[in-house]
Amino acid sequence: MSDSGSASAAAGASSSNSASSKTSAMAKAFQHLDLDGHDLPPSPAPSSPRSGRRYALATELVFTEGSDQYNASSVPIYQSATFKQTSATGGVSNEYDYTRSGNPTRTHLERHLAKIMRAQRALVVSSGMGALDVITRLLRPGNEVVTGDDLYGGTNRLLKYLSTHGGIIVHHVDTTDPSKVKEVLTPKTAMVLLETPTNPLIKIVDIPTIASLAHNANPTCLVSVDNTMLSPLLQNPLDLGADIVYESGTKYLSGHHDLMAGVLAINDPKIGEKLFFTINASGCGLSPFDSWLLMRGVKTLKVRMDTQQANAMLIARFLESTGFKVRYPGLKSHPQYELHNSMARGAGAVLSFETGDVALSERIVESAKLWAISVSFGCVNSLISMPCRMSHASIDEKTRRERGVPEDLIRLCVGIEDGDDLLDDLRRALVQAGAMNVSLDGIHAANPTLDIQHPPEGEHLAAKAAAINEP
């Protein structure tokens, strides 16, 4: 090649490098970043318009936008443990390097959940109890926790372990009475842990009042609320004063009992970073495939919950009208009906009732056909169980008795089947078990439990009379 040719080539290379450099600089200057400063491959943008009417939650549940290179209508599953980097000098040159620390599919889900949970940030982990475990890692020996006397068995088990081995002081009180909570709040109270409605007694907790009391006692106290029983479709505790909201994604968010997941939602970025640190350090982040499954389940939350609530109300009215004591916040006879409706947009689809006899309850549970005997709730299938024998069996009988949990209590987790079919199957099980008397005057409980009262602290009448219910 001639000198002039070499010079020309060099000039061309120089021009090309200069253009490339300018292009790179321009790309960096005008790269598409989200509101958090991230350039995420499949990230849903806020779906509602920034001005004017916001989309309804039913729309927000379904609608997402991403930047997948192929414009996939369903978020891709990035089933990869690692991501290639462009630099040999260390550091992360792309948004992701290792799935334990972050994955595009998980990010898409987390941003979608933050949107529907009205949170600044959402995080997903491998189970609901995993979410609570991450939250309790914020506690230190000597910290005090105030919580309820009607808790999910797994929550009770973890708190008992922390009090025994972690130096955490746990106060169990009747959280339906704010004055009882106030009695044990001190500047040392680091966390208030609430469930509402409670499981399985379906008691309602006044989140705004207790959150205010807790923050007055200790401004740094973290009010954490388990919202699993209602889901973000029906209640948003962050709007009611909570600092952290967590849910078992296994339940209503997924809706099919085909995955295990836990969800955390927060507004304070500092709390979010602390929670993320624990998730990254312990490696409990949700897997890409389970993230994809949960994303799919969330989109049908409203159509499932609408049907489940309608069925639950049908069942609750039937049981109470025949003489059983029913716990369900959708009934006007529930002692905290007004309080519940001041915070929530629906009653959910879990209810419980008493028969007055443990053996009778066992026969009812075993006689049902459409109602599967199983722990958990929130599934499209209807479930029946005796909490004291299953989901709350880890709480010893003495403690259950002190907290007013009846041993004969039956919990119904209502699904999306035809309501009349569910009612017929339950009615048949009640008759077959000997719980109902059938006469020309109709069908009634053989051993009415409407007037049963349980004296231990924390118990309330769950029904006064069927006559005051909605028609």
N, C-alpha and C positions, 0 to 999 in steps of 0.2 A: 504493500500500500504506500502511496506517495505521502510526502510530508503534508501536502495540502489536504489529502484524504484523511490523514490521521488527525490533523487539526480540526477538520470538519466534524469528524466522529467525536472528538473530544468535546467540541463545542456543543454538539447535539446531546452528548451524555450529560454535560454540565447543565444544559437547558432542561433536559428531562428530569435530572435530580432536583433542579430548582423548582420545576413545576410540581414534582411529587411532594417536595417539602412544603410548597405553598398549599397544595391540596390537603396534605396531612394537617397543616396548621389550621386551615379553614374547617376541616372536619372536626378537629378538636374544639375549635371555638364555637361551632354551631351543632355539636352533637346533641341528639335528642335525649334529654334527661328528664326523669320524672320529678315530682315535687320534693322528693327526698334526696335528689342528686344522683340517682342510680340510672344506669343505662342497662335495663334488664331485657333479655330476649323476649319472653312472653309475658309482659306485665299488663294487667288490665288498668286502663286509665279510669279516673272517676267517671262513672257513666252518666250521672245527671248533669244537665247544663249548669254552667257556673252562675247563670242568672236566670231568673224566672222560676217556674214551678219545677220542683224536683220530681224525679220519677218515684212512683210508689214502690214500697219494699218488694212487692211481688215481681216487679220489673227488675229491680236491682239484683234480686236473687239470681235471675237468669242471665242478665245482660253483662257481658264482659268484652273488653277489647284488648287484643294483644298484638305484638309485633313479630309473630312467628314468620320466618322467611317464606313459608309456603301458604300463609294465611289460613292455617288449619282452624276449622270451626270449633274443634275441641282441643283444649290445651295439650300439647305433646307431652309424653312421658319421657323425661330425660333420665333414663335408667342407666346412669353412669356414676361411678364412684369418684372419678377424677375428671379434671378438665385441663386441656393443654394450655400451657403458658407461652408467651412470646419472648420472655426475657430469661437469661441465664444467671442474672445477678440477684435473684431472690425477689420476694414480694409477689403480690398477685397482680398480674397485668390485665387480667380479665375480671369480670364481676365474680366469677366462681373459680375455685380451685379444688375443693374437696366437698363432697355432698354432706358430710357431717356438719360443715360450717354453712352450707347453703346450696340450694339446688333450684333451677329455674321453675320446675313444676311446683315445688313447695312455695316459692316466692309468689307465684301467681295465685295460689290458694290463700296465702296469708294476706295478700293485699285485698283480695275479694272479701275475705272474712272481716277485715278491718272496716271495710265499707259498710257491710250489713250490720256490724256490731257497733257502729258509730264510734269507732276507736281510731286513734292515731296510728296504732300498730297492733298487729295480731301475730301470734306465734303458734306453731302447731308441733305437738310432740306425739309420742307413741301411744299414749293412753290418757284417760281422764285423771287417773291417780298419778300418772307421770306429771301432769300439769300441776296438780296440787303439791307434789314433791318439789318441783321447781320453785313454786311460790314459797314453800316453807324453808328453802335454802337461804332465804333472806333473813331468817331468824338467827339469833345468837344466844348462847347459854345465858340464862337469867331473864330473857325476854318473856313477857306474858302474852298469852293468847286468850281471847274471849270468844267462845263459840256456843252453839246451841246444845240442848239436851235431847234433840231428836235429829240425829245425824245419820248419813249413809254409813253403813258398816265399815267400808274401806277407809273413809275419812276418820272415823273413830279409832280404827286400828293404827293408822299412821300417827295421829296425835298422841295416842297412848305410848307408842314407841318413842316419840320425840320427848315426851315428858319423863320417860323412864331412862332413856339413854342419852338424850341431848341437852338435858338441863333446861328444857322449856317448861314454863309453868302454864298449865291449861285450866281455864275456868269454864265449866259447863253450866250454863244458865238457861232459863226459859227466855229465849230471844224474842218471843211474841210479846213480851212485856218489857218495853224500853227501860223502865225503872229498875228492873232486875239487872239489866246490862250496865246501867249507870253505877250501880252499887259496887261493881268489881272493876270499873275502869280507873286506871291510874296513869301517871306519867310513864310508867314502865310498860304499859300496854303497847306492844309493838304491832299487833295484828288483831283484827276482829274478823272472824270467819263465819259467814252467814250462808244458809241455804233457805230458799223460799220459792215455791212451797217446800216444806220439809218432807222428808221421805222416811217413813211411810205414813206419818200422822197428818200430812197435808196441812200443816200449820203455816200461817203467813207472818212474815217478818217485815216490820216497817223499816225499809232500807234508808230512806232519807233521814228519819229521826235518829236512828242508831249511828249512821255515818256522821251526823253533826255532833252527837255526843262524843263519839270516839275522837274526832279531830279536835274537839274542845279540850278533851283530857290530855291528848298528845298530838300536836299538829303533824308529827311524822308517822303517826299510826296508819297502817295500811288496812283499809277496809276491803276485804276480798269476798266476792259473792259467787257461789256456785249457781249458775243459771241453767243447769242441765234440764231441769224439769219443765222449763218453758221455751227455751231457745231464744235467739235474738228476734224471731218473728213476733213473739208475744211480750217480751220484756227486755229493756236495755238498762241494766244496773249502773253503767257509767253515767247515764243521764240523771241517776237518782242519788249520786254522791259516792259511789264506789270508786276505789282506786284501781282495783284489779278485778276482772271478771274471768272466770274459767268455766269450761264446759267439757263434758265427755262428748267428743265428736262421734263416738260409737252410737249414741242415742239418736235424737231427732235430726241432727245435722246430717248424719249419714242416712239413717232411716231404713237400712236393710240388714243391719247386724252382720255385715261382711267385712268389717275392718275394725281395728282398734285405733282410737285417736283422742287426743286432748287438745283443747284450744285455750289460749290465753289472750286477753285483750286489755290494752292499757292506753292511757292518754299522755302520761308523763314519760317523755323520752328517756329520762335517767333510769326510771324503773324498768322500762323496756330493755335498755342496754344490760342491766343487771340480770334480768331473766334470760336474755339471749346468751350472756356469758356462760350461765349454768348449762343451758341447752347445748351449746357448742362444746363446753368442757366435758360434759357427761355423755354426749353422743346420743341424746334421746330424741332428736328431731325426727319428724315423720318421714317415712320413706317416700321416694318419688311415686311409686305405684299406689300406695295408700293415699297420698296427697291427691292423685288423680281421681281415685274412687270417691274421696270425700268431696272434691269439687263437683263431681257429677251428682252426688246425693243432695248437696246444698240447693241445687237448682230446682228440685221438686219439693222443697220444704213446705211451701205454702199449700200446695194441693194436697199433700199428705196430712198436714196438721189440720186443715179445715175439715177434712173427713173424719179424722180421729176425734176432734173435739165434738163434732155433731154426734158421733156414736157414743162418746163418753157421757154426754148429757142425757141421751136416751137411756143408757144403762143406769146412771145415777138416779134419775127420776123414778125408774121402775123399782129399784131396790128400796129407796126411801118410802115410796108410796105403799109398799107391802110390809113395812115395819122394821126394816133394818136401819141401823145407825150408819150413815154414809158420810164419808169425808171427801168433799169435792168443792173447790172454791167457786164452781159455776152454779151451785145451788144457793139460793137466797138464805137458806137456813144455816149456811156456814157462818160461824160467829165473826169471821173477819172478811165477809163478802165485800163490804164497801172498801176496806183497806186494800184488798187484793186488786180490785178494779181501779183504784186510784193509781196503781203502779203498772199494771199489766193490761194487755189488750186481748186477753183470753184466759181461759181456765186450764188449758193443757188437756192431757188425755190420760192422766193417772189418777185413780181414785182408790179408796179402800173402804171396807165395811166390816162390821163385826157380826158374828153369829151367836156369841154367847157360850160356845162350846168348842174346844180345840179339836176333838174327834170329829165333830160335825163339819168343821172347816176343812179338815183333811179329806173327808168324803166328798165334799163339794169340789174341791180342787181336782181330785182324781176322777170325778165323774164327767168333767167338761171334755168336749171333743175339739171344738174349734179353738178353744183357749188352751194354748200350749203351756205346760208347766215349765217355767223358766225364770231365771233372774233377769235383771235388766229391764229396759223399757225403751220406747221411742221407735220401735220397729214397725214395719207395715203389718206385721202379724200381731194378733192379740195374744197377750200372755197373762197367766194367772199364777199366783204364788202366795205362800205364807211367809212374810218377811222374817218372822222369828225363827223359822226353820231354814231359811235360805239366805237372802241378801244381808240380813242383819244377825245371822247366827254367830258372827265373830264377837258380837257384844254379849257378854254373859247374861244369864237369866236374871240375876239379881239387879244388874244395872238397867236392863230392859224394864223390869218391874218398877224400879225407882223413877224411871223416866216416863212411866205411863204408857208403855207400848203393849197393848193387849196380845196375849199369846194366840188368841183365836183370829186375829186380824187377817183378812184376805186382801191382797192388793191386785187390782186389775189394771193392766196396761193396755189400753184400747188401740186396736189397729184400724186398717182401712177397709176391712171386709164389709159386706152388707150389714147395716145396723140391725135389721130385723132378724137376720140369721144369727148374729151374735146374741141378741136378746133371747131368741128361742132356745139356743144351745145352753145359755146360762140358766134359763128358767127350768129346762129339763134336768140340768145337773142339780139344781136346788131341790127339785121335787124328788129326784132319784136318791139324793143323799138324806132325805127326810127333813129338810130345812123349811119346807113349805107345806101348808095345808090347802088342799084344793076342795072347794065346795061350790054349791050353786051360787053363792054370794061372791065368788071370785077366788083369787089366790093370795094367800097371806103368809107371813113368816110364822112358823110354828112356835118360835121362841123370839118374839119381838125384842130388839135391842135399842130402840130409839131413846129410851130413858136411862140407859146405862151410863153411869158416871164413874170415872176413874180418879180417885182422890190425889194420887201423887202429883208433885209439882210439874208443871208444864202441860197438863192435860186440860182440855176444854170440851164442852159439849160440842159435838160436830153437827148436831141437828136438833131442832126443837119440834118441828111438826111439818109433815109433808104439805099441809094446807097453805103454808106461806111461800111455797115454791112458785116459780114461774109456771104458767099453765102449760 
